[in-house]
Amino acid sequence: MRRNFATAFIIAASTVSAFAGEPREPRYFVKAWLQMANRSFEHTTGWCGGEDDCFVPIGEHVIRLREMTASSYSLSFWTDPSQQDACCVTRTGFPALRLWSGRPRVVPLYYTPRISGDPGRTPFGKLVIAVEYLGKPNSAPERPRL
């Protein structure tokens, strides 16, 4: 039921009337819902332009998106991007995860052993995230007007 609610929230938030694709304009719309292990939650929306790193704040944390394309992106979750290491790891044990764009993805997050002091998996929460590419498909560059 909670997954359905979070998915419905993200889909409802995707009603965006924006045109992207021009240089220096955001090309990716990010929607995220963070359900903490203690059942509290945060949600956010944000824009990314496709640059090397895109940081989207969510509550007291930051989602870091990299290597964004129309079909996929790399995600990591941070308490503070100025820190050396991410605060959380994914189910695989790595701080970064490659995901497909377009529809919501559920990413279980765990504290790193450095933060939790426990070598096992200490649940942090679940991140539900959707990244939508809003660039113009199959468009040719504009010609300069003379």
N, C-alpha and C positions, 0 to 999 in steps of 0.2 A: 504494500500500500504506500509506504514512504517513497519507494522508487517511482511509483506511478505519479505521486504528487510532485516530486522533484522534476521528473520528466515533463509533466504538464506545465510546471512553472517555467522551465527553460523554453519549451515550445511557445508558450504564450509571450515570453519576452522577445521572441524572434520576430515579432511583427514590427519590422523596421522599414520606414520609408526613407531610405538613403541611397544615394548614388555614389558609388566608389569606383575607383579605377584610374582616376586622374593621378598624375605624379604628385607625391607628397600628401595625398589624401588617404585616410584609413581604408584598407582593403579587406580587413577581417573584423567581424563582429564576434565578441567573446561573451558568453553567458556562463556563469558558474554558480553552483550551490555547494556549500561546504557543510556537511553534517558531522559535527564533532562526536567523539566517543561518549561524551556526557549528554548527548541528545540536543545540545544547543546548535544553532545553525547561523550561517551568514550567507548572503548572496550578493552577487555583483554582476554588472555588465561593463564592458569596455571595448575599446577599439585598438587595433594594431595595424601598423602600416606595412608590415612585411620586412622591417629592418632586422638586423641580426638578433637583437634581444628585445622582447616586449614584456613589460612588467605590468600585471593587472592586480591591483590590491583587492584583497578580500578579508574583511575584518582586520585583524592585527597581523595578517600574513600576506604573502605575495605569490602569485602564480607567475612563473617565468616561462615564456613561450619562445622557442627558437626554431630555426630552419623551417619556417612556415611556407607552405605551398598550397595550391588550391585543393589538394587531396590529403595532406597530412601535416603534422607538426610535432615538435618535441616539447614535452612538458616536464617541469620540475617545480617543487613546492618549497617555499622559503619563509622563514620568519623575518629575515632581513636580507635583501640581496647583497649587502656589503659584507656579509659573513663569508667565510671560506667555504663552508659546506652547507648543503640543504638541510633543513630540519627534519625532513621526512623522506622515507624511501617507499617505493611501490612494492607490490606483492613479490616482484622478482628480486628485491633486495637492493636494487639500484636506484639512485636518486632521480634519474631521467627515464622517461618512457616515450616511445614514439606512438602516436595515435592517429587514426583516420579522421579527417574533417567531416563536417556536414551534419551528423546527428549526435545526440548526447552520448557521452561515454561516462561510465562509473569507474573511478579509480580509488581503490582502497589505499589508504596511507597509513604508515607505521612510523613511530618515532625511530630515529637512528639510535643504535646502541650507545653512542657518545652522549646523547641527550638523556635517554631513559635510564642508562646505567644497567640495562638488562640486555644480555646478548640475544634473547629471544625476540619475538615480535610483540611489541606493545602497541595496540591500536591507537592511532591518532584520530581517524575519522574517515569519511568517504567524500571524495570530490566528484560532483557530477558536472561535466563541462561539455560545452558545444562551441565549436569554432566554425563560423560560416564565412566562406570566401564570397566577397561581394564585388569582385572585379568583373569587368565586361568580358564574357567568354568570346573567343574568336574575333576580337576587335583589332583593327589595324590602327597604328599610331595616327594621331591627327596630323594633317598637313598644315604647315604654317600658312596663315592667311596673308596674302599680299595686297 
